[in-house]
Amino acid sequence: QVRLVESGGGLVQAGDSLRLTCKVSGVNFRLVPVAWYRQVPDNDRRLVASISGDGGTTYDDSVQGRFTISREYARRTAFLQMNNLRVEDSGLYYCNVKAYGRDTWGQGTLVTVSS
């Protein structure tokens, strides 16, 4: 019943910015943590950033200082602002919500950064 809809990926050049959006339904949005993961072929999904129900954030070292995760409670939406993008940031980005004792994933949005 929990549903996540992602958007915002695209093809950009190194140094550019993107803002990913995750719209959440089917859960009390204020109570659940939201996270962004990145996956590349032949690799597991890697945690990029997370935000708790009360707004606390964590980041992978590779994006610290460049990415910002946030949430707007009234819109039941989470964001990942990605600045100063690097080629190695490329991948399929998934939104994740932990609720009702299980994980729900978005469909993924593709980010491709060219040199």
C-alpha atoms as a printed R data frame, in Angstrom:
    type eleno elety resid chain resno      x      y       z
1   ATOM     1    CA   GLN     A     1  0.000  0.000   0.000
2   ATOM     2    CA   VAL     A     2  2.962  2.312   0.517
3   ATOM     3    CA   ARG     A     3  3.822  3.904  -2.788
4   ATOM     4    CA   LEU     A     4  6.815  5.986  -3.831
5   ATOM     5    CA   VAL     A     5  7.042  7.918  -7.085
6   ATOM     6    CA   GLU     A     6 10.417  9.316  -8.066
7   ATOM     7    CA   SER     A     7 11.381 11.932 -10.598
8   ATOM     8    CA   GLY     A     8 14.131 14.386 -11.415
9   ATOM     9    CA   GLY     A     9 16.875 12.280 -12.947
10  ATOM    10    CA   GLY     A    10 18.503 13.220 -16.188
11  ATOM    11    CA   LEU     A    11 21.631 13.622 -18.246
12  ATOM    12    CA   VAL     A    12 23.897 16.417 -17.045
13  ATOM    13    CA   GLN     A    13 27.500 17.508 -17.239
14  ATOM    14    CA   ALA     A    14 29.970 17.298 -14.396
15  ATOM    15    CA   GLY     A    15 29.553 20.265 -12.096
16  ATOM    16    CA   ASP     A    16 25.835 20.609 -12.784
17  ATOM    17    CA   SER     A    17 23.009 20.087 -10.300
18  ATOM    18    CA   LEU     A    18 19.884 17.963 -10.125
19  ATOM    19    CA   ARG     A    19 17.041 17.710  -7.642
20  ATOM    20    CA   LEU     A    20 15.392 14.342  -7.181
21  ATOM    21    CA   THR     A    21 11.853 14.111  -5.845
22  ATOM    22    CA   CYS     A    22 10.117 11.255  -4.026
23  ATOM    23    CA   LYS     A    23  6.376 11.551  -3.492
24  ATOM    24    CA   VAL     A    24  5.119  9.273  -0.729
25  ATOM    25    CA   SER     A    25  1.630  7.908  -0.128
26  ATOM    26    CA   GLY     A    26  0.058  5.169   1.954
27  ATOM    27    CA   VAL     A    27  1.909  5.935   5.185
28  ATOM    28    CA   ASN     A    28  2.033  8.537   7.919
29  ATOM    29    CA   PHE     A    29  4.815 10.499   6.295
30  ATOM    30    CA   ARG     A    30  5.865 12.404   9.407
31  ATOM    31    CA   LEU     A    31  6.795  9.218  11.257
32  ATOM    32    CA   VAL     A    32  8.965  7.341   8.786
33  ATOM    33    CA   PRO     A    33 12.558  7.669   7.655
34  ATOM    34    CA   VAL     A    34 13.277  8.243   3.976
35  ATOM    35    CA   ALA     A    35 16.485  7.358   2.187
36  ATOM    36    CA   TRP     A    36 18.053  7.615  -1.232
37  ATOM    37    CA   TYR     A    37 20.115  4.750  -2.632
38  ATOM    38    CA   ARG     A    38 22.200  4.496  -5.770
39  ATOM    39    CA   GLN     A    39 22.752  1.369  -7.828
40  ATOM    40    CA   VAL     A    40 25.060  0.709 -10.756
41  ATOM    41    CA   PRO     A    41 25.183 -2.495 -12.831
42  ATOM    42    CA   ASP     A    42 26.546 -5.544 -11.012
43  ATOM    43    CA   ASN     A    43 26.571 -3.757  -7.656
44  ATOM    44    CA   ASP     A    44 24.265 -3.629  -4.668
45  ATOM    45    CA   ARG     A    45 22.258 -0.573  -3.861
46  ATOM    46    CA   ARG     A    46 24.327  1.844  -1.806
47  ATOM    47    CA   LEU     A    47 22.913  4.252   0.738
48  ATOM    48    CA   VAL     A    48 23.523  7.831  -0.371
49  ATOM    49    CA   ALA     A    49 21.549  9.844   2.165
50  ATOM    50    CA   SER     A    50 18.817  9.388   4.734
51  ATOM    51    CA   ILE     A    51 16.521 11.579   6.770
52  ATOM    52    CA   SER     A    52 14.637 10.587   9.895
53  ATOM    53    CA   GLY     A    53 11.063 11.428  10.777
54  ATOM    54    CA   ASP     A    54 12.247 14.364  12.863
55  ATOM    55    CA   GLY     A    55 14.648 15.648  10.197
56  ATOM    56    CA   GLY     A    56 18.004 14.219  11.219
57  ATOM    57    CA   THR     A    57 20.235 13.433   8.236
58  ATOM    58    CA   THR     A    58 23.121 11.169   7.302
59  ATOM    59    CA   TYR     A    59 25.252 11.080   4.159
60  ATOM    60    CA   ASP     A    60 27.675  8.780   2.498
61  ATOM    61    CA   ASP     A    61 31.184 10.209   2.597
62  ATOM    62    CA   SER     A    62 31.291 10.426  -1.184
63  ATOM    63    CA   VAL     A    63 28.465 12.998  -1.290
64  ATOM    64    CA   GLN     A    64 29.053 14.851   1.965
65  ATOM    65    CA   GLY     A    65 29.024 18.574   1.333
66  ATOM    66    CA   ARG     A    66 27.543 18.236  -2.154
67  ATOM    67    CA   PHE     A    67 24.165 16.546  -1.619
68  ATOM    68    CA   THR     A    68 21.344 17.579   0.679
69  ATOM    69    CA   ILE     A    69 18.378 15.420   1.639
70  ATOM    70    CA   SER     A    70 15.233 17.144   2.843
71  ATOM    71    CA   ARG     A    71 11.535 16.604   3.279
72  ATOM    72    CA   GLU     A    72  8.403 18.749   3.095
73  ATOM    73    CA   TYR     A    73  5.822 17.266   5.411
74  ATOM    74    CA   ALA     A    74  2.786 19.065   4.026
75  ATOM    75    CA   ARG     A    75  3.545 17.776   0.525
76  ATOM    76    CA   ARG     A    76  4.583 14.307   1.763
77  ATOM    77    CA   THR     A    77  7.637 14.609  -0.415
78  ATOM    78    CA   ALA     A    78 11.344 13.996   0.052
79  ATOM    79    CA   PHE     A    79 14.105 15.537  -2.021
80  ATOM    80    CA   LEU     A    80 17.724 14.969  -2.842
81  ATOM    81    CA   GLN     A    81 19.493 18.104  -3.991
82  ATOM    82    CA   MET     A    82 22.642 17.079  -5.830
83  ATOM    83    CA   ASN     A    83 25.195 19.801  -6.494
84  ATOM    84    CA   ASN     A    84 28.595 19.724  -8.160
85  ATOM    85    CA   LEU     A    85 27.825 16.372  -9.727
86  ATOM    86    CA   ARG     A    86 30.642 14.031 -10.641
87  ATOM    87    CA   VAL     A    87 30.800 11.233 -13.168
88  ATOM    88    CA   GLU     A    88 30.995  8.722 -10.329
89  ATOM    89    CA   ASP     A    89 27.630  9.945  -9.028
90  ATOM    90    CA   SER     A    90 25.957  8.341 -12.036
91  ATOM    91    CA   GLY     A    91 23.529  5.531 -11.392
92  ATOM    92    CA   LEU     A    92 19.944  4.554 -10.802
93  ATOM    93    CA   TYR     A    93 18.645  6.358  -7.729
94  ATOM    94    CA   TYR     A    94 15.935  4.780  -5.602
95  ATOM    95    CA   CYS     A    95 13.829  6.284  -2.873
96  ATOM    96    CA   ASN     A    96 13.225  4.065   0.155
97  ATOM    97    CA   VAL     A    97 10.754  4.211   3.018
98  ATOM    98    CA   LYS     A    98 10.729  1.925   6.052
99  ATOM    99    CA   ALA     A    99  7.204  1.428   7.332
100 ATOM   100    CA   TYR     A   100  4.985 -1.367   8.616
101 ATOM   101    CA   GLY     A   101  8.046 -3.497   9.273
102 ATOM   102    CA   ARG     A   102  9.272 -3.574   5.681
103 ATOM   103    CA   ASP     A   103 10.964 -1.574   2.947
104 ATOM   104    CA   THR     A   104  9.196  0.066   0.048
105 ATOM   105    CA   TRP     A   105 11.146  1.198  -3.004
106 ATOM   106    CA   GLY     A   106 10.428  3.631  -5.770
107 ATOM   107    CA   GLN     A   107 10.806  2.714  -9.409
108 ATOM   108    CA   GLY     A   108 14.168  4.447  -9.691
109 ATOM   109    CA   THR     A   109 15.262  7.522 -11.594
110 ATOM   110    CA   LEU     A   110 18.378  7.523 -13.741
111 ATOM   111    CA   VAL     A   111 21.153 10.039 -13.203
112 ATOM   112    CA   THR     A   112 23.891 10.204 -15.812
113 ATOM   113    CA   VAL     A   113 26.780 12.628 -15.405
114 ATOM   114    CA   SER     A   114 29.072 13.184 -18.354
115 ATOM   115    CA   SER     A   115 32.581 14.574 -18.219
